[in-house]
Amino acid sequence: MKNALATILASALLTAHSAELTASAADEKWLLLIPAGTFSGRDGRGPYHAGDLVSLQRIADTTRRYAGSTDILVDYEHQSRNSQENGKPAPAAGWIKEVEARPDGLYGRVEWTGNAAAAIKAKEYRYISPVYFHTKAGEVLALQTVALTNVPNLDLFEISAHSIFSAAQTTTEVSMKRLLAALGLAEGGSEDDVLVAINSLLTSSTAIAVAAGLTKDAKSEAIATAVQSAFADRKKIAIAAGKKEDASVDDIVSVLSSAHSAVTPDPTKFVPIEQVSAMQADLNLLKEKDASKDAEAAVGDAIRDGKLAPALKDWGLAMHRADPKKFSEFVGKAPVLTSAQRTATANPPENGKPTLSDAEVAVMRQMGLSEKQMLDARKGGDE
């Protein structure tokens, strides 16, 4: 991708425009480098087209790919281009650390050198001049460098961009044939075909970056690493699914979907255990309520019929809840109590020990219980 991008930019043109700086620019982090929309140079050169925010994002993406892992140079009077001719040094005035597309244009976050910051504050330099790649039709492709200058729109003629790649190439021109081949286009394609392919390439790269979990301005190296990792993971998933490592995504998804369906229980045959537990709890509560109602009714009838002393109501309720049949047998065998027995209460404790009333003694004998069992039953329990 990087070689293809170099081929694309090498076939473009290179020009610059300038914008006025204020003394406060030395303290500002972000500077507007390329305005949005259509613009021309002070000398009438142009027009150039940076387009809307979508186009500016594409320009920013191409700029990042062109710069790679290096910062973008800010020099003095474009000396980095002139040094080979005049033999003078080309010191940096600063470095563009990152670029960002905004609705009003392409911005760069700049770090000035101490000398450059002082010169800007002293108004020794009044203009900033971005150099950018563009097509013959004036469509801006990417930012190349930036310069501090005092010559608005500079004396930098519009030149072929292939010269900046000459150190890495043995030829001085990049033919349309090579450009079409680099973009995968058929021989005989037009410049418009090239532009469409460039836009498609940049848009696809952005989409791939986002799909790989990266930011849309991720560099090509990071995208390549993420995609390679994704392919490696896909191979592992394919093998785990019982397919060949080069199986298609559709095949892998089909196997995993089938496996998921196989382990999904049929809702017409199975009920989640949580629901069953909740239903059982509700049923037990309902049973307890019904048992309490039945016990209250049976014990109440036994007391009204004189079969159970009122003092033994709690005992009767406990017994009925524990064993309704046994309580019914007791009531059926119990004699009708006398008036005195019905109103009898527990005898006062002797030596601090509880004792049974006459009615309770009668019940105890009727049931074949011991005195201790009867006393415990009176408390609501039964041992």
Contacts in CASP RR format, 6 or more apart in sequence:
PFRMAT RR
TARGET T0000
AUTHOR 0000-0000-0000
METHOD contacts of the structure
MODEL  1
MKNALATILASALLTAHSAELTASAADEKWLLLIPAGTFSGRDGRGPYHA
GDLVSLQRIADTTRRYAGSTDILVDYEHQSRNSQENGKPAPAAGWIKEVE
ARPDGLYGRVEWTGNAAAAIKAKEYRYISPVYFHTKAGEVLALQTVALTN
VPNLDLFEISAHSIFSAAQTTTEVSMKRLLAALGLAEGGSEDDVLVAINS
LLTSSTAIAVAAGLTKDAKSEAIATAVQSAFADRKKIAIAAGKKEDASVD
DIVSVLSSAHSAVTPDPTKFVPIEQVSAMQADLNLLKEKDASKDAEAAVG
DAIRDGKLAPALKDWGLAMHRADPKKFSEFVGKAPVLTSAQRTATANPPE
NGKPTLSDAEVAVMRQMGLSEKQMLDARKGGDE
1 65 0 8 1.000
1 201 0 8 1.000
1 205 0 8 1.000
1 220 0 8 1.000
1 224 0 8 1.000
2 65 0 8 1.000
2 220 0 8 1.000
3 182 0 8 1.000
4 182 0 8 1.000
4 183 0 8 1.000
4 201 0 8 1.000
5 62 0 8 1.000
5 65 0 8 1.000
5 66 0 8 1.000
6 66 0 8 1.000
6 165 0 8 1.000
6 168 0 8 1.000
7 174 0 8 1.000
7 178 0 8 1.000
7 179 0 8 1.000
7 182 0 8 1.000
8 141 0 8 1.000
8 179 0 8 1.000
8 182 0 8 1.000
8 183 0 8 1.000
8 194 0 8 1.000
8 198 0 8 1.000
9 62 0 8 1.000
9 66 0 8 1.000
9 133 0 8 1.000
9 141 0 8 1.000
9 142 0 8 1.000
9 161 0 8 1.000
9 165 0 8 1.000
10 161 0 8 1.000
10 162 0 8 1.000
10 164 0 8 1.000
10 165 0 8 1.000
10 169 0 8 1.000
10 174 0 8 1.000
11 161 0 8 1.000
11 162 0 8 1.000
11 174 0 8 1.000
11 176 0 8 1.000
11 179 0 8 1.000
11 194 0 8 1.000
12 133 0 8 1.000
12 134 0 8 1.000
12 135 0 8 1.000
12 141 0 8 1.000
12 161 0 8 1.000
13 133 0 8 1.000
13 134 0 8 1.000
13 135 0 8 1.000
13 136 0 8 1.000
13 138 0 8 1.000
13 158 0 8 1.000
13 159 0 8 1.000
13 160 0 8 1.000
13 161 0 8 1.000
14 131 0 8 1.000
14 132 0 8 1.000
14 133 0 8 1.000
14 134 0 8 1.000
14 144 0 8 1.000
14 158 0 8 1.000
14 159 0 8 1.000
14 160 0 8 1.000
14 161 0 8 1.000
14 163 0 8 1.000
14 164 0 8 1.000
15 45 0 8 1.000
15 48 0 8 1.000
15 131 0 8 1.000
15 132 0 8 1.000
15 134 0 8 1.000
15 156 0 8 1.000
15 158 0 8 1.000
15 159 0 8 1.000
16 78 0 8 1.000
16 129 0 8 1.000
16 130 0 8 1.000
16 131 0 8 1.000
16 132 0 8 1.000
16 147 0 8 1.000
16 153 0 8 1.000
16 154 0 8 1.000
16 156 0 8 1.000
17 39 0 8 1.000
17 40 0 8 1.000
17 41 0 8 1.000
17 42 0 8 1.000
17 45 0 8 1.000
17 48 0 8 1.000
17 129 0 8 1.000
17 130 0 8 1.000
17 153 0 8 1.000
18 41 0 8 1.000
18 42 0 8 1.000
18 127 0 8 1.000
18 128 0 8 1.000
18 129 0 8 1.000
18 149 0 8 1.000
18 151 0 8 1.000
18 152 0 8 1.000
18 153 0 8 1.000
18 154 0 8 1.000
19 32 0 8 1.000
19 127 0 8 1.000
19 128 0 8 1.000
19 129 0 8 1.000
20 126 0 8 1.000
20 127 0 8 1.000
21 120 0 8 1.000
21 125 0 8 1.000
21 126 0 8 1.000
21 127 0 8 1.000
21 128 0 8 1.000
21 148 0 8 1.000
23 120 0 8 1.000
23 121 0 8 1.000
23 122 0 8 1.000
23 123 0 8 1.000
25 31 0 8 1.000
25 120 0 8 1.000
25 128 0 8 1.000
26 112 0 8 1.000
26 116 0 8 1.000
26 117 0 8 1.000
26 118 0 8 1.000
26 120 0 8 1.000
26 121 0 8 1.000
27 117 0 8 1.000
28 110 0 8 1.000
29 109 0 8 1.000
29 110 0 8 1.000
30 100 0 8 1.000
30 107 0 8 1.000
30 108 0 8 1.000
30 109 0 8 1.000
30 110 0 8 1.000
31 107 0 8 1.000
31 108 0 8 1.000
31 110 0 8 1.000
31 128 0 8 1.000
32 104 0 8 1.000
32 105 0 8 1.000
32 106 0 8 1.000
32 107 0 8 1.000
33 96 0 8 1.000
33 99 0 8 1.000
33 105 0 8 1.000
33 106 0 8 1.000
33 107 0 8 1.000
33 108 0 8 1.000
33 128 0 8 1.000
33 130 0 8 1.000
33 143 0 8 1.000
33 146 0 8 1.000
34 50 0 8 1.000
34 56 0 8 1.000
34 59 0 8 1.000
34 105 0 8 1.000
34 106 0 8 1.000
34 130 0 8 1.000
34 132 0 8 1.000
34 140 0 8 1.000
34 143 0 8 1.000
35 50 0 8 1.000
35 104 0 8 1.000
35 105 0 8 1.000
36 50 0 8 1.000
36 51 0 8 1.000
36 52 0 8 1.000
36 53 0 8 1.000
36 56 0 8 1.000
36 103 0 8 1.000
36 104 0 8 1.000
36 105 0 8 1.000
37 49 0 8 1.000
37 50 0 8 1.000
37 51 0 8 1.000
37 52 0 8 1.000
37 105 0 8 1.000
38 47 0 8 1.000
38 48 0 8 1.000
38 49 0 8 1.000
38 50 0 8 1.000
38 51 0 8 1.000
39 46 0 8 1.000
39 47 0 8 1.000
39 48 0 8 1.000
39 50 0 8 1.000
40 46 0 8 1.000
40 47 0 8 1.000
40 48 0 8 1.000
41 48 0 8 1.000
41 153 0 8 1.000
42 152 0 8 1.000
42 153 0 8 1.000
43 152 0 8 1.000
43 153 0 8 1.000
44 153 0 8 1.000
45 153 0 8 1.000
45 158 0 8 1.000
46 138 0 8 1.000
47 138 0 8 1.000
48 134 0 8 1.000
48 138 0 8 1.000
48 139 0 8 1.000
48 140 0 8 1.000
49 55 0 8 1.000
49 137 0 8 1.000
49 138 0 8 1.000
49 139 0 8 1.000
49 140 0 8 1.000
50 56 0 8 1.000
50 59 0 8 1.000
50 105 0 8 1.000
50 106 0 8 1.000
50 140 0 8 1.000
51 140 0 8 1.000
53 101 0 8 1.000
53 102 0 8 1.000
53 103 0 8 1.000
56 101 0 8 1.000
56 102 0 8 1.000
56 105 0 8 1.000
56 106 0 8 1.000
57 101 0 8 1.000
57 206 0 8 1.000
57 216 0 8 1.000
58 199 0 8 1.000
58 202 0 8 1.000
58 203 0 8 1.000
59 101 0 8 1.000
59 106 0 8 1.000
59 140 0 8 1.000
59 141 0 8 1.000
59 142 0 8 1.000
59 143 0 8 1.000
60 99 0 8 1.000
60 100 0 8 1.000
60 101 0 8 1.000
60 106 0 8 1.000
60 217 0 8 1.000
61 202 0 8 1.000
61 205 0 8 1.000
61 206 0 8 1.000
61 216 0 8 1.000
61 217 0 8 1.000
62 141 0 8 1.000
62 142 0 8 1.000
62 202 0 8 1.000
63 72 0 8 1.000
63 99 0 8 1.000
63 106 0 8 1.000
63 142 0 8 1.000
63 143 0 8 1.000
64 99 0 8 1.000
64 217 0 8 1.000
64 219 0 8 1.000
65 142 0 8 1.000
65 205 0 8 1.000
65 219 0 8 1.000
65 220 0 8 1.000
66 133 0 8 1.000
66 142 0 8 1.000
66 144 0 8 1.000
68 219 0 8 1.000
68 220 0 8 1.000
68 221 0 8 1.000
69 219 0 8 1.000
69 221 0 8 1.000
71 95 0 8 1.000
71 96 0 8 1.000
71 97 0 8 1.000
72 95 0 8 1.000
72 96 0 8 1.000
72 99 0 8 1.000
72 143 0 8 1.000
72 144 0 8 1.000
72 145 0 8 1.000
72 146 0 8 1.000
73 80 0 8 1.000
73 92 0 8 1.000
73 94 0 8 1.000
73 95 0 8 1.000
73 96 0 8 1.000
73 145 0 8 1.000
73 146 0 8 1.000
74 92 0 8 1.000
74 93 0 8 1.000
74 94 0 8 1.000
74 95 0 8 1.000
74 96 0 8 1.000
74 110 0 8 1.000
74 112 0 8 1.000
74 116 0 8 1.000
74 145 0 8 1.000
74 146 0 8 1.000
74 147 0 8 1.000
74 148 0 8 1.000
75 90 0 8 1.000
75 91 0 8 1.000
75 92 0 8 1.000
75 93 0 8 1.000
75 145 0 8 1.000
75 146 0 8 1.000
75 147 0 8 1.000
75 148 0 8 1.000
76 90 0 8 1.000
76 91 0 8 1.000
76 93 0 8 1.000
76 116 0 8 1.000
76 125 0 8 1.000
76 147 0 8 1.000
76 148 0 8 1.000
76 149 0 8 1.000
77 147 0 8 1.000
77 148 0 8 1.000
77 149 0 8 1.000
77 150 0 8 1.000
77 151 0 8 1.000
77 154 0 8 1.000
78 129 0 8 1.000
78 131 0 8 1.000
78 145 0 8 1.000
78 147 0 8 1.000
78 149 0 8 1.000
78 154 0 8 1.000
78 156 0 8 1.000
79 88 0 8 1.000
79 89 0 8 1.000
79 90 0 8 1.000
79 91 0 8 1.000
79 147 0 8 1.000
80 90 0 8 1.000
80 145 0 8 1.000
80 147 0 8 1.000
81 131 0 8 1.000
81 145 0 8 1.000
81 156 0 8 1.000
82 88 0 8 1.000
82 90 0 8 1.000
83 89 0 8 1.000
83 90 0 8 1.000
91 113 0 8 1.000
91 115 0 8 1.000
92 113 0 8 1.000
93 112 0 8 1.000
93 113 0 8 1.000
93 115 0 8 1.000
93 116 0 8 1.000
93 119 0 8 1.000
93 125 0 8 1.000
93 147 0 8 1.000
93 148 0 8 1.000
94 110 0 8 1.000
94 111 0 8 1.000
94 112 0 8 1.000
94 113 0 8 1.000
94 116 0 8 1.000
95 110 0 8 1.000
95 111 0 8 1.000
96 108 0 8 1.000
96 109 0 8 1.000
96 110 0 8 1.000
96 143 0 8 1.000
96 146 0 8 1.000
97 108 0 8 1.000
97 109 0 8 1.000
97 110 0 8 1.000
97 111 0 8 1.000
98 108 0 8 1.000
98 109 0 8 1.000
99 106 0 8 1.000
99 107 0 8 1.000
99 108 0 8 1.000
99 109 0 8 1.000
99 143 0 8 1.000
100 106 0 8 1.000
100 107 0 8 1.000
100 108 0 8 1.000
100 109 0 8 1.000
101 107 0 8 1.000
106 143 0 8 1.000
110 146 0 8 1.000
112 120 0 8 1.000
116 125 0 8 1.000
116 148 0 8 1.000
119 125 0 8 1.000
119 148 0 8 1.000
120 148 0 8 1.000
125 148 0 8 1.000
125 149 0 8 1.000
125 150 0 8 1.000
126 150 0 8 1.000
127 148 0 8 1.000
127 149 0 8 1.000
127 150 0 8 1.000
127 151 0 8 1.000
127 152 0 8 1.000
128 146 0 8 1.000
128 147 0 8 1.000
128 148 0 8 1.000
128 149 0 8 1.000
129 146 0 8 1.000
129 147 0 8 1.000
129 148 0 8 1.000
129 149 0 8 1.000
129 153 0 8 1.000
129 154 0 8 1.000
130 143 0 8 1.000
130 145 0 8 1.000
130 146 0 8 1.000
130 147 0 8 1.000
131 143 0 8 1.000
131 144 0 8 1.000
131 145 0 8 1.000
131 146 0 8 1.000
131 147 0 8 1.000
131 156 0 8 1.000
132 140 0 8 1.000
132 141 0 8 1.000
132 142 0 8 1.000
132 143 0 8 1.000
132 144 0 8 1.000
133 140 0 8 1.000
133 141 0 8 1.000
133 142 0 8 1.000
133 143 0 8 1.000
133 144 0 8 1.000
133 161 0 8 1.000
134 140 0 8 1.000
134 141 0 8 1.000
135 141 0 8 1.000
135 191 0 8 1.000
135 195 0 8 1.000
136 191 0 8 1.000
137 191 0 8 1.000
137 195 0 8 1.000
139 195 0 8 1.000
141 198 0 8 1.000
144 161 0 8 1.000
144 164 0 8 1.000
147 154 0 8 1.000
162 169 0 8 1.000
162 172 0 8 1.000
162 173 0 8 1.000
162 174 0 8 1.000
166 172 0 8 1.000
176 188 0 8 1.000
176 189 0 8 1.000
176 191 0 8 1.000
176 194 0 8 1.000
177 187 0 8 1.000
179 194 0 8 1.000
180 186 0 8 1.000
180 187 0 8 1.000
180 188 0 8 1.000
180 189 0 8 1.000
180 193 0 8 1.000
180 194 0 8 1.000
181 187 0 8 1.000
183 194 0 8 1.000
183 197 0 8 1.000
183 198 0 8 1.000
183 201 0 8 1.000
184 197 0 8 1.000
185 193 0 8 1.000
185 194 0 8 1.000
185 197 0 8 1.000
205 220 0 8 1.000
205 223 0 8 1.000
206 216 0 8 1.000
206 217 0 8 1.000
208 223 0 8 1.000
208 227 0 8 1.000
209 215 0 8 1.000
209 216 0 8 1.000
209 217 0 8 1.000
209 218 0 8 1.000
209 222 0 8 1.000
209 223 0 8 1.000
209 226 0 8 1.000
210 216 0 8 1.000
212 218 0 8 1.000
212 223 0 8 1.000
212 226 0 8 1.000
212 227 0 8 1.000
212 230 0 8 1.000
213 226 0 8 1.000
214 222 0 8 1.000
214 223 0 8 1.000
214 226 0 8 1.000
218 226 0 8 1.000
234 249 0 8 1.000
234 252 0 8 1.000
235 245 0 8 1.000
235 246 0 8 1.000
237 252 0 8 1.000
238 244 0 8 1.000
238 245 0 8 1.000
238 246 0 8 1.000
238 247 0 8 1.000
238 251 0 8 1.000
238 252 0 8 1.000
239 245 0 8 1.000
241 247 0 8 1.000
241 252 0 8 1.000
241 255 0 8 1.000
241 256 0 8 1.000
241 259 0 8 1.000
242 255 0 8 1.000
243 251 0 8 1.000
243 252 0 8 1.000
243 255 0 8 1.000
291 320 0 8 1.000
291 321 0 8 1.000
292 317 0 8 1.000
292 321 0 8 1.000
294 320 0 8 1.000
294 324 0 8 1.000
295 316 0 8 1.000
295 317 0 8 1.000
295 320 0 8 1.000
295 321 0 8 1.000
295 324 0 8 1.000
296 317 0 8 1.000
298 320 0 8 1.000
298 324 0 8 1.000
298 327 0 8 1.000
298 328 0 8 1.000
298 331 0 8 1.000
299 308 0 8 1.000
299 313 0 8 1.000
299 316 0 8 1.000
299 317 0 8 1.000
299 320 0 8 1.000
299 327 0 8 1.000
300 308 0 8 1.000
300 313 0 8 1.000
302 308 0 8 1.000
302 316 0 8 1.000
302 331 0 8 1.000
302 334 0 8 1.000
303 309 0 8 1.000
303 310 0 8 1.000
303 313 0 8 1.000
305 331 0 8 1.000
305 336 0 8 1.000
306 336 0 8 1.000
306 337 0 8 1.000
306 342 0 8 1.000
307 331 0 8 1.000
307 332 0 8 1.000
307 334 0 8 1.000
307 336 0 8 1.000
307 337 0 8 1.000
308 316 0 8 1.000
308 331 0 8 1.000
308 334 0 8 1.000
308 337 0 8 1.000
308 363 0 8 1.000
309 337 0 8 1.000
309 341 0 8 1.000
309 342 0 8 1.000
309 344 0 8 1.000
309 357 0 8 1.000
309 359 0 8 1.000
309 360 0 8 1.000
309 363 0 8 1.000
310 342 0 8 1.000
310 343 0 8 1.000
311 344 0 8 1.000
311 345 0 8 1.000
311 346 0 8 1.000
311 357 0 8 1.000
311 359 0 8 1.000
311 360 0 8 1.000
311 378 0 8 1.000
312 359 0 8 1.000
312 360 0 8 1.000
312 363 0 8 1.000
312 378 0 8 1.000
314 378 0 8 1.000
314 379 0 8 1.000
314 380 0 8 1.000
315 377 0 8 1.000
315 378 0 8 1.000
315 380 0 8 1.000
315 381 0 8 1.000
316 327 0 8 1.000
316 377 0 8 1.000
318 377 0 8 1.000
318 380 0 8 1.000
318 381 0 8 1.000
318 382 0 8 1.000
319 326 0 8 1.000
319 327 0 8 1.000
319 330 0 8 1.000
319 377 0 8 1.000
319 382 0 8 1.000
320 327 0 8 1.000
322 382 0 8 1.000
330 363 0 8 1.000
330 366 0 8 1.000
330 367 0 8 1.000
333 366 0 8 1.000
334 363 0 8 1.000
334 366 0 8 1.000
335 362 0 8 1.000
335 366 0 8 1.000
337 359 0 8 1.000
337 362 0 8 1.000
340 358 0 8 1.000
341 358 0 8 1.000
341 359 0 8 1.000
341 362 0 8 1.000
342 359 0 8 1.000
344 357 0 8 1.000
344 358 0 8 1.000
344 359 0 8 1.000
344 360 0 8 1.000
345 357 0 8 1.000
346 354 0 8 1.000
346 355 0 8 1.000
346 356 0 8 1.000
346 357 0 8 1.000
346 360 0 8 1.000
346 378 0 8 1.000
347 355 0 8 1.000
347 356 0 8 1.000
347 357 0 8 1.000
348 355 0 8 1.000
349 355 0 8 1.000
354 375 0 8 1.000
354 378 0 8 1.000
356 364 0 8 1.000
356 371 0 8 1.000
356 374 0 8 1.000
356 375 0 8 1.000
356 378 0 8 1.000
360 374 0 8 1.000
360 378 0 8 1.000
363 369 0 8 1.000
363 374 0 8 1.000
364 370 0 8 1.000
364 371 0 8 1.000
364 373 0 8 1.000
364 374 0 8 1.000
369 377 0 8 1.000
372 383 0 8 1.000
373 382 0 8 1.000
373 383 0 8 1.000
376 382 0 8 1.000
376 383 0 8 1.000
END
